């Protein structure tokens, strides 16, 4: 399943960007070709980790006792000094730390670094022993998503052993757009969607007696198997995330007819799609080629 999904994302050309470019063309119906794409790719990638049998298929198995003891010791040290404890594990020469706390009921241990976080479970609740979440900055620094997946697979084998199975749990694909102000559009009349619940959010400070300025358009809820949101990314960076590394990426821009660079002043709007496990599983059941077609053509937002 993991190999199939790796091929799925790579075949879609996510790292090259034409998946998102095609999505936007569908979304806009080709009417706004003058509004350019500033940057596009994978913004969020979460992987499930399971033990595997001799055929590479996932099996339910509790975390190995030796690893449990090592994680317990490191977490105990972190609690004693009240700060994250360094481990011997490093991904691309970046050291991982064990936090004094876990990450919720299922995840007893939490390993963190600036490149990725790994939540680890005993494997008692279900067959998932760990979940890997890459940092956005790391994903955007990579030229090809496939390299990222293969590198982390090798790294995880150094922690959990060679017999592991990786599965995509969630992926967010997005394109950052310059030259078009989505706050000026009427989302109720200018967007056609099969979603039953759409929302518009208004930013504080730009609401007056005679108008509201939209900062986010949400098509379906984030928890849905497939959802979309269009939001003012420059505003989100300034008010919330602080991910100013995007400014350099936008200034660099992309090549091609639909490519452009950022002038450092204009608002940049992000068109993002979230694909969760439920949706990925249903499409993967049809085989790799069908999965690519479904991801391209089954979007309910065009």
PEQUI-V665494 format. One line per field, one symbol per residue. ss: DSSP state (A for helix, B for strand, O for the rest). phi: phi as a letter, one per 40 degrees, with the letter a starting at -180 (. if undefined). burial: 1 if it has 16 or more other C-alpha atoms within 10 Angstrom, else 0. A space follows every 10 residues. Layout:
ss = ???
phi = ???
burial = ???
//
This chain:
ss = OAAAAAAAAA AOOOOOOAAA AAAAAAAAOO OOOOOBBBBB BBBBBBBBBB BBOOOOOBBO OOOOAAAAAA AAAAAAAAAA AOOOBBBBBB BOOBBBBBOO OOOOOOOOBB BBOOOBBBBB OOOOOOOBBB BBBBOAAAAA AOOOAAAAAA AAAAAAAAAA OOOBBBBBBB BBBBBBBBOO OAAAOOAAAA OOOOOOOBBB BBOOOOOOOO OOOBBBBBBO OOOOOBBBBB BBAAAAAAAA AOOOAAAAAA AAOOOOOOBO OOOOOOOBBB BBBBBBAAAA AAAAOOOAAA AAAAAAAOOO OO
phi = .cdccdcdcc ccgdcchccc ccccdcccgg cbccccccaa icbbabbcbb cbcccgccbc acdcdccdcc cccccccccc cfacbcbcca bfgbccbccc bcbhccccbb bbaccabbcb bcgccaccca bbbcccccdc cccacdddcc cccccccccb hccbbbacca abbabcbbga ccccccccbc bbacccbbbb bbccgbbbcb abbcbabbbg ccccdaaaab accccccccb cgccccdccc ccgbchccca bccgbccbbb bbbbbbddcc ccccccgdcc ccccccbccc bc
burial = 1000111111 0111111011 1011011100 0000011111 1111111111 1100000101 1110000100 1101111110 0001110010 1000111111 1100011111 1110111111 1110001111 1111111011 0001110010 0110110001 0001111111 1111111111 1110001000 0010000101 0000000000 0111111111 1000011111 1111110000 0000011011 0011000011 1100001111 1111111011 1011000100 1101100010 11
//
